[in-house]
């Protein structure tokens, strides 16, 4: 069991080679886990309070991490964040 988010996990994505796992949480953060050392994930602050992270993905070459988040309104103010990793 991986422990790292302070609230529920809202999205997960394995890298194509299985060496890394990205998770998104209701705690407004994304974590990148190395399967070689899963006890110390790299954390990324994503969304300000009030925004909900919807999904997370790793690129096919495992060089980029992307997540989507939105502010829950009728206008659906959605955004995406991309990191080079």
N, C-alpha and C positions, 0 to 999 in steps of 0.2 A: 504494500500500500504506500502510495506517495502522499506525503503531507507537505503542504506549502501554502495553499489558499486559505484565507480566513473565512470564506463563505463558499457557497456551492460552485461547482465547476460547470461552466456553460458551454465549453467546446474543447475538443481534443483533436490532435493531428500528429501522426507519426511521420518522421522523415522517410523517404523512400527506402533508405538502407536500414531502417530500424534502429539507428544509433541515437536518435533524439526524439523527444516527445514535446510538443507544445501544448499548453493548456491555457484556457481563458477562464476567468472566474468572475462571479458576481461581486468580488472585492475590487473590481476595476483594474485588475492586473492580468498580465500574460506572463507565463513562466515557461522557460525553455529548460528542459531536463535532459541531461546526458545520461544515457542508459548505462554508461560505464561508471558514473558517480551520481546516482539519482538523489542522494541526500542533500545536495546543494545546487538547486536550480538557479539559473540567472533570471532575475525579475525585471519586467518592463512595466512601467506605469503607463496606462493607456488612456482611460477615460475618466473625466472628472465625475464627482458624485452626481447621481441622477441619470447618468448614461448607462446603458446596458450593453455589455459585450455579447455579441451574438455568435461569432464563429472565429476560428483561428486555423491557419494553414501554413505549411512549410512548402517552399517551392520545390520543383522536381530535382534541382541541383543542391538543395539544402542550404542555399546561400541567402535566402530571404525568408522572413517571417512576416505574415500579414494577419490582421484581425479586422473585423468589422464591429462597429458599435453605433448605437443610435440613442437619441433622446425620445422617450416614449410619448409622442404627441401625434395629433392627427396629421401633421405635416411630414412625419417620418424623417426627421433630420438625421440621415445616416451618413456615416463617414467610414473611411478605411485608413488604417495606419500600416506602413510598411517599414521594416528595418532590414538593413544589410547585416547579416550575422556571420 
